[in-house]
Every structure is written in structure tokens, then in C-alpha cells.
Amino acid sequence: MKAATTSRPAVPALRTHDLAVGYRSRRQRRAVLERVNLAVDAGELVCLLGPNGIGKSTLMRTLARMQPALWGSVELGGIALESLSASELARRLGVVLTERVAVESLRARQVVDLGRYPHSGWLGGLSDRDHEVVSWAIEAVGAHHLADRDFARISDGERQRVMVARALAQEPLMLLLDEPTAFLDVPSRVELMGLLRHLTRQGPLAVIISTHDLELALRTADVVWLVVPGGELITGAPEDVVLSGGIAQAFEGRQVRFHAEERSFRWLTGGRGTAAVRGEGLPAAMARAVLEREGYTVVVAPSTAETLVLAVGETGWHLSSDEADVSGHNFRSLAAYVRGLPSKARKETES
């Protein structure tokens, strides 16, 4: 019996070879990222992460051929990026940028029509097949209800869906999206990321997204590219990158800590003392969040006589301390009471 094997594309959708990206003047070149060797396969959703000013947008612009590489090379579908004509590049690569697109007097469908011009030419009319592809792209992003609406009058989230449809209408090998969720509310961010993941599963499409929405990226991406201070690039599945310690290296600050188990950040207030929570499920989790926000370190069991002991259930909370026993019915009352307690540092000063 033969072992099962996983078939992979012979040629990646995108590959870089010792790529350096940055800026050049007449006298010098200044690289912000060097020795970048990456590959993206069809069907993969890649999220590019890193602090501000570290080179993410520069890398994205270089991959999109919006600025030249300092050295090294980029291949798109096995062909050198620099050797492609403008129309060939547009048939292979779709780009969605952060900036709001100013379009007047066009319906959403007409905006998506623009994605077919790499195939038809700017002076050519759209064929029946072009119209079929446009309709498919609109349906693929769930924007059928927007097709006949004025593009200038729809919401930011709806605009991003239409712009993704326009890029899909190019029938590219790859989509590059630079901060596509920047102007969106939380539900729209989640929907757009889910849509992009869905699209990679529907056909031979690779997607690269540059984003600051780290927690959503860690829950959505197949692969993470993380740029850390110093220019090192850490790559792998989100779980691999978390285990590498790279997230903490890139984003932790004096009062911010990354909790790998939760794939999220916590603000460290500290200094108020310790507290233990007794209870189960969501109420207990919410109680811990209140205590941490108010500056307490939550422990599994009381460690000293001064440790607050908070019991929570479906009907409310009861807190025992060396000050008093108090009960309440909601977390706002808990936060207000805890906020009024003297801190550990204050007690030590008074004593």
C-alpha cells in the first residue's frame, strides 16, 4: 500500500530569489529588507505582518512592480516579473490598494468591467465571455445586490468587495491587497477576510494581504510572513510563527504582552495586587478580564491573605477580601467596586 501524498503545484504562483527592497537615489541604494526568499502556492492565503515603518508596503509595491527591486528577482507563475508587459502583468496579478478610489458616475458593475480591459484592450468592447466573467466575479464576492448601485454612494466595506471583484475579473494568478480592511468596521473586516480565504479554496488563486489586523490574520491565514525589527522575515503557518516567539518580538511593548494561547494582546496594568476567580465558563472569563483591566494579577488560587477572592455565576458576583464581602449583579458594578479599593502599593505606603 502506497503512502498518501499531497500534490503541489510544480510552479509557485509567486517566488522571490534573494530579493532586496528599498529606495534608491543617484548615489546610493538603501535596503529596508534583504535576502527575501519566499514562495506562495496557488490556493494559499498569506498575511504579511509587522510593525509600522518596517518595510511591508515597500515589499508589496515591489511584488506588484510598482517600484523596482534593488536587487534579486521576483517570478510570477514561473516568469520573471520584469519581463512581463503591462497587459501580461495585469492578466496575472490583481492589486487592491488601501486608498479610497474616487469614481464618479459609474455603477458598481461598470467598475468591475474595468478588470476585463487587460484582456480586451481599452478600445475594445466587452465580449459575451467578458460579461460572463464580470458576473462571476460579482457573484464570487457576494456583491450581486450592489451591481446596479452608484459606486460613489456605497459603504467602504461594499466598495472593497467591488474592488476585489474588479481584481478577480482580471482572472489573475494572484491577488495583492495592501491593508484592505483599513477603513472597515469589525464585521466587514471579518467578512472580507473570510471572503478572501473562500476565494483561495474555489480555484487556483493565491492571495497576499498586508494587514495590521494581527489577531484576525492569525485566525485566517494559511501562511504568515512576519517582519520583525532588524529586518528578519519569519514565515510559516500562524501557529509556527506564534511558537517562534516572533509575534512577541515584533509587537510587545512595556505594557503590552502577547498571549500565545489566546492569540491576542493584553494590556499590563498591574500593581493593584492579586485576585482569584472561582466559577466556570464565560462569566468567569469576563470576571478575569475586569480584574486584569483594573490592575490585578489573576492567580489560580489565593496566595496571600490580601488576595481578592471573586466567585461568579449566572446571577452575579461575590467578592471576599480583607476589606469586606460585597456582591453585585453585573460587571459594571464589579469594576466600580474594585476600582475604589486601595492598591497594594498604597497599602504598603500607609503601613
N, C-alpha and C positions, 0 to 999 in steps of 0.2 A: 504494500500500500504506500503510495507516494504522499509525502507531507504536503499539506495545503500551502500554496504560495499566493502572494498578493501581487497582482500585476501592477506595474507603474509605468507611466509614460516614458518612452525612450528619451524624449527631449523635453526638458522642463519648459514651462511657459515662460519663465524668466530665469536668467542666470547671470551672475556678475563674476568677473575674474580680476582679483587684485585691484578693485575699484577704489579710487580716491575722489572724494567730492569736496568742493570748497569754492574759493574765489581766486581770481587771477587779475593781475594788473600788468602793466607793461614790464615791470621789473621783477615781479615775484608771483609765486603761487602760494596760497595759504589753504592747507587742507584742514577740514573740520572732522572728516572721517577718512581713515586709510585702511588698506588691505581688507576691503569688504568683499567677502566671498559668500554669496548667498544663492539659493535656488528655490523656486516656487513651482510646484506641480499644478497641473490643471485639477480643479476640484478642491483647492485649498483656500482657506480664508486666513490671511496673515494680518496681524495687527502690529504696527510699528509704534513703540512706546519710548518715552524718555522725557527728561526734564526740558523746560523751555530753553531755547538757545543752544541746544546740543547738536543740532545738525539734521533733525528729522525732515524738515521741509526742504533742506538742501538736497538730501538724498532722494526725496520724492521727485523734486524737479529734475534731478539728473536722470532718474529712471524714466521720466516722461520725456526726456530730451528737450526740456525747456531751458536747460543750461548745460554746457559741455562738462564732461568729466575732466578732472585734472590729469589723470592717467588711469590705466586699466580699461576694461571694456564691459559692456552690457549686451547680452543676447536676448532677443525676444523670439520665442519659438525656434531657437537654434540659429537665428540670423542676427548678425551684428547690428545693433541699433543704429549706428551712424551710417550704415549702408542703405537703410530704407528711405524711400522717397516719402514726402509728406503724406501722400494719399495711401501708400502702403502702410505707413505707421498708423494712420487713422483707422485703417481696417483691422489692425492688430491690437490697438491699445485705446481704451476709453478712459477719459480723465474727468473726474468731478472735483472741483476746487471748493475751497471754503467760502470764497466771496459770493455775495448775493448777485445773481445775474439780473441785470436790468434789461427787461424785454418789454416792449410796448406793442400793443395791438396784435398780439399773437395768442391763439388758443393753445392750450397745453399740447394737443396733438400736433400742431404745427411746430412746436419746439422739438418734439420727438422726431418729426420729419427731418430735422436738420442732421440727425445722426446718419441718415442714408446718403448724404452727399459725398462721402468718401467713395461710395460705390457708383453713384450716378453722375457725379460731377456737378458743379454749381450751376451750370447752364442746362443741365439735363432734367427732364421731368421724371417723376417717380413712376416706376412700373407697377404692375399688379403685385409682383413679388415684394417690391419695396413697401407697398402699403400693407401687405401681409406681415412683414417683419415689424413694422411700426405698431400694428395692432397687437402682435405677440408681445412686444416689449412693454406696451402699456398694461396689458393683462398680467404680465410677469411680475410687475411691481405693485399690482393691485390699485391701479390708477384709472380704471375704466370710467369711474364716475367723474373724473376730472378732465377727461379728454376734450370736452367742448367748452370748458371754462376759460376765462381770461387768465393767462399765466400771471399777470401782474397783480391779480386780485385773490390769489390763493395763499394759504399759510406757508410758513417756512418749511414745515415738515412735508407738506404736499409738494412744494417746489423741489425739494430734494428727491422725492420719489420720481417726479417728472424728469429731473436731470439724470438720474440713474437710468431711467427708461431711454433717454436720448443716447446715453453711452452704450446701452445694450443694443440699440438699433444699429450701431456700427458693426455688430457681430464680432466683437474683439476676442482675442485670446485672453486678455487680461483687463481688469478694471483697476485703476489707481484712484483712491479717494483721499484727499487731504482734509482732515478734520470735518468729515461730512455731518457730524452731529453737533457742531459748534453752536448753532443758533436754535437748536431744537429743545422742546420740553422733554421731561423724563420719559413719558410713554412713547413719544415719537422717536427718541433715541433708541429705545429697546426695539421698537418695531423696525426701524431701519437696519439695525444690526442683524436682527432675525431674518429680514428680507435678504440681506447680502449673503448670509450663511445658506439660506434656502436656495439662492441662485447658484451657488457653487455645487450644490447637490443635484441640480437639474440638468447640467450639461458640462462640457469641457471648458469651464471658465475658472480662472484664478483671480482672486481679489486681494489687493493690498490696501490697508486702511491705516493712515496716520491718525492717531487719536490721543486725547488726554483723558478719555473716559476709561481709566485703568481697570476699575472693578468690572465694568461691563465687558471690556476686552478679554479679561481673564476667564470670563464665563462663556464667551462666544467663539474665540479664535481657535483655529486648528494649530496655528504656529504663531509664536510671539518673537518679534525682533526687538530687543531691548537695548537701547544705547545708554550706557552708564557714564558718569563723569570720568574723564580721561580718554573717552572715545572708544572704549571696548564695546563690542557688539556681542550680546549674549542671545543665542537663538535656541528654540526648542518648543515643545508643547508647553502650554501655560504652566502646567504642573512642574515640568522640568525647570523652567525659569524661576518659579517660586522657590523650589528646593535649592537652587543655586545660590540663593541669597541676593540675587541681583536686584529684585524689587526694593528690598530694604536699602541696598547700596545706592540706588538711584533716587529714591524719594523720601526716605526718612529724614526728619529734622529733629531739632532739640526737643520739641513737644509732640512729635508725631511718630507713631510706631505702626509698622505693618504686621498684621496678624495673619500668618500664612493659612491657618485652619479656616478662617473666615474669608480669606482673600479680600480683606478690607483694611482700612486705616483706622486708628483710634487716636484721638487727641489726649495727650497725657496732661492731666491737671495735677493730680497728686497732692500730698501734703496734708490732707484732712484726716487721715487715719485709715483704719481697716474696717471692712464690713463683710459679713457672711450672709448669704441668701438661702433661705430654706423654702423650697417649693419646686414645682416642675413646669415644664412647657413654656409657652410664650409669656405668661405673666412673670415667671422667674427671670427670663431673659430681659424683659423690659425693666424689671426692677434693677438688675445689674447695670443696665445702660444708664438709668437715672443716677445711681450711686457713683459710677465712673465719671459721669458728666459733672457731678458735684465735687469731684476731687478725692473720692475714696478708692482705695485699692481693695478689690473684691477678692476674698480668700475662700477656700473651700470650707474651712471650719474656724471658729473663733480661736485666735492665737493669744489674746490677752483679755484682761477684764474690760479694757476700753473698746474692744471690738463691737461695733454695732451688729445686732442680730435681727435680720429682717425676715419675717415669714409672709409669704404672699400666696394668694389663691384666687379663685374666680370672683370672689366677692369683695376683695380688698387686701389691705396690708396691715401688719402689726410689727412695730419696731421696738426692740428692747435695747437699752443702753444703760450706762451708769448714771445717766441724767433722768430718765423716765421711761415709762411704757406708753406708747402712743399708737393709735390706729387711724386708718383712713380708707376711703373708698376708691380713690383714683390716684394716678401717678403725679398729677399736678400738686396734690396736697402733700405727697411724699417728698417731692422735690423742694417745696416751700419749707417743710419742717426741717429737712436735712440741711438746707441752706442756712438756717438760723442757728444750727448747733455750733459751738466753738470748735475750731480746728485743733489738731494735735499740737501744732506749733504754738497756738495761743494758750493752750492749757499749760504747756511747758513753761511759757513765759510768765504766766500768772502764778505758777507754783514756785 
